[in-house]
Amino acid sequence: MIAIPDFVSGAMEHWGLITYRETNLLYDEQDASLINKQRVAAVVAHELAHMFGNLVTMKWWDDLWLNEGFASYVEYLGVDTVEPLWDMVSTQSLLDMVSTETLCDNVSTETVCFMVSTETRWDMVSTETLRDMVSTETHVETYVKYLGVDTVEPLWDMVSTQTLLDMVSTETLWDKGSTEILCSMVSTETMWDMVSTKTLWDKVSTETLWDMVSTETPKDMKWQFMPTDAQRVMPDDSKVSSHPIVVPVNHPSEITEVFDSISYSKGASVLRMLSSLMGEDKFLEGLQAYMKRYKYDTAATDDLWRALSQVPNAPPVKEIMDTWTRQMGLPVVVVTIRGRDVGLEQERFLLDPKANKTQPPSSYRYKWHIPIRYKTNEENSSDIFWLKNKQVKIRTSTDLSTGGWIKLNVDQEGYYRVNYPDYMWRRLADVLKNNTQVLSPGDRSGLIDDVFNLANADMLDISLALDLISYMDMEQHLVPWITVYKRLKFISKMMITGVEYGKWQKFVREIASPVLRRIGYNDTGTDLERQLRELIINLACIHGDRDCLNNMTELFRGRLSGSRVAPNIRNPVYRFGMQISGDEAVWDYMWDEYNRAIVPQEKRRLLFAVTQTSVPWLIHRLLDYAMDNSKVREQDFFIMISYLGSNPVAHPIVWNFARANWPTLINRFHIDNRYLGRMVPGLVTYFNTETQLQEVEDFFDKYPEAGAGTRSRKQALEQIKNNIVWMESNEAKITEWLNS
């Protein structure tokens, strides 16, 4: 594995050599944060997952998800094996939502390199060695035995590096010192226990890895998968401009276009759902058969379904999964209640309430085979009920007419939304207020994500969503906070120019500030508490918490004087310190620090810092620098544009820059560059007026050739139109709720 100083992709798996961007491979304990560390581990795990992903390669690009969906799913399993207390399934979401260091393409998480060390390790991927590594069944069985022991004795002795080397007889793969390098980077040598043998992928894939090796709260990782992948992709998949997981690819520009959230995150989400409904053992048995049958060969989606269907007592996998992979979108399950009888009806979920739900046509008529599990205040059903057609009715043991509650999609394992009657939403809000722990973190996160998106689609009143999160000042778990952060961020972006924005800020402070006072500003506590601290600091400071802003300013002044700031809170310190400072000398100092920095993650943070200035002419200077490769690396151009786009002062300047320089940017990066194709759609995500919509349409009309940005342009226009509808429907309602 190798880190490359100027590398456009996040990482890229190759047969024998994995290449990485420096920030996704190199790690320094003194200057990199916990999130940086997790990012390195996640990208490494993703790339190593491609060892099996590319051992079996898709026949054509329409099945790209067989590579990327699997790798996106398994990366979480791999990292949790090493650090089960990280709750990595939430961490990637946190990076996407609140951190500032992962804005390179969130689907290019190809990252496994520096950790294995350098020169003599390439023998490990020679054909013969790999054949020995991936096909020896007895090694698989032995490794699984050790993993099983580790479940009850999680001291890692059973899967220590030397044990693994003894098991697979490949000691020559490791020269002296590689374990120490690994320890310094991921704090445990067990990472390579997990990945240094192909046997892992034959037998110990997906969620089994979490459950077998996790030392603590393994279900946290499953809960946190929801805000990481499913909640990230569901809004994209709720647009008319979405596409199926298995999508026709007929032109080179369409190849790079399908490296998107549908192939990665939706692919991972439906695999998680399939594993859950089949059971881990059966799912892995089918996956093992698939890998053995097609290793060193190509395969299609139907080949995977065939292998899984041949497992004894397997459900009709192809019949079920074709409804999820061969039509776009996702369903919402609408609940009606009469005593113990619960009626379930499915329909296509679209964010645009005026959109035609039958278009574009689907041979499956936008009906899905939906696995339903539920819990009530009296029972937790382990049975799976199937909603295959339009409606079904189930009978619970709880009389829900007398004050009980029901929650469907237990632990958010299904890829669908649920809408309850208004009174049931209110009961669920009361449940959260009275006893937060009655529902799992995953269920709490799922309720929050569903209620806000249903309100966005005008399927319920936004006041129900705001009532539901009123308990958040008592919420201590990271996962629900990640979901709330993104929902609040969207509303803030929509309302920031409105006359009642001050009242909205006050509401956000009322739920965030008590949590911040409880956890404080010192970089202490568990890994999850440290991640939560950064999120809450961002939320409180963005919404004007004076104590938060004062603390960030004080720490920033200390940084300028040579004091050290803890890596885990440097991003908000740099962000709010630079926003408050209007001093050119301070900007020059941070720019010089950026140029001197050698630790990749600190260099990235400093780049973010200089983009957060509130001085317009310094923003123009930075855009000039961006056009000069000697000042801003080619790989960092789009990251810098994203950072500037997050700055309210810089955003209109960057939008004008993009329009004025579009021909130059095409000449520099080429029309088929997917990062270029997504740049403008990323900048206009929160536009919400007819004037702004017209500006974007005029720009697209002026430059009609979109290349790899064709689908992104359609999604951008649809998003702006949805935002306009949202404002018409919800701005006044939120104002009324705030005044009540």
Sequence and secondary structure as in RCSB ss.txt:
>XXXX:A:sequence
MIAIPDFVSGAMEHWGLITYRETNLLYDEQDASLINKQRVAAVVAHELAHMFGNLVTMKWWDDLWLNEGFASYVE
YLGVDTVEPLWDMVSTQSLLDMVSTETLCDNVSTETVCFMVSTETRWDMVSTETLRDMVSTETHVETYVKYLGVD
TVEPLWDMVSTQTLLDMVSTETLWDKGSTEILCSMVSTETMWDMVSTKTLWDKVSTETLWDMVSTETPKDMKWQF
MPTDAQRVMPDDSKVSSHPIVVPVNHPSEITEVFDSISYSKGASVLRMLSSLMGEDKFLEGLQAYMKRYKYDTAA
TDDLWRALSQVPNAPPVKEIMDTWTRQMGLPVVVVTIRGRDVGLEQERFLLDPKANKTQPPSSYRYKWHIPIRYK
TNEENSSDIFWLKNKQVKIRTSTDLSTGGWIKLNVDQEGYYRVNYPDYMWRRLADVLKNNTQVLSPGDRSGLIDD
VFNLANADMLDISLALDLISYMDMEQHLVPWITVYKRLKFISKMMITGVEYGKWQKFVREIASPVLRRIGYNDTG
TDLERQLRELIINLACIHGDRDCLNNMTELFRGRLSGSRVAPNIRNPVYRFGMQISGDEAVWDYMWDEYNRAIVP
QEKRRLLFAVTQTSVPWLIHRLLDYAMDNSKVREQDFFIMISYLGSNPVAHPIVWNFARANWPTLINRFHIDNRY
LGRMVPGLVTYFNTETQLQEVEDFFDKYPEAGAGTRSRKQALEQIKNNIVWMESNEAKITEWLNS
>XXXX:A:secstr
 EEESS SSSEE  SS  EEEGGGT   TTTS HHHHHHHHHHHHHHHHHHHHTTEEESSGGGTHHHHHHHHHHH
HHHHHHH GGG HHHHHHHHHHT SS  S TT      GGG SGGGGGGGSHHHHHHHHH HHHHHHHHHHHHHH
HHSTTSGGG HHHHHHHHT GGG  TTHHHHHHHHHS THHHHHHSSTHHHHHS HHHHHHHH SS HHHHHHHH
IIIIIHHHHHHHTSTT   SS    SHHHHHHTSSHIIIIIHHHHHHHHHHHH HHHHHHHHHHHHHHHTTEEE 
HHHHHHHHHTSTT   HHHHHHHHHSS S EEEEEEEETTEEEEEEEE  S TTS TT S  TTTT   EEE EE
ESS B    EEE SSEEEEE SS GGGT  EEESGGG SSSEEE  HHHHHHHHHHHHH GGGS HHHHHHHHHH
HHHHHHTTSS HHHHHHHGGGGGG   HHHHHHHHHHHHHHHHHHTTSTTHHHHHHHHHHHHHHHHHHH SSS S
 HHHHHHHHHHHHHHHHTT HHHHHHHHHHHHHHHTT    GGGHHHHHHHHHHH   HHHHHHHHHHHHH  SH
HHHHHHHHHHHT S HHHHHHHHHHHT TTTS GGGHHHHHHHHHTSTTTHHHHHHHHHHTHHHHHHHH TT HH
HHHHHHHHTTT  SHHHHHHHHHHHHHS   GGGHHHHHHHHHHHHHHHHHHHHHHHHHHHHHH 
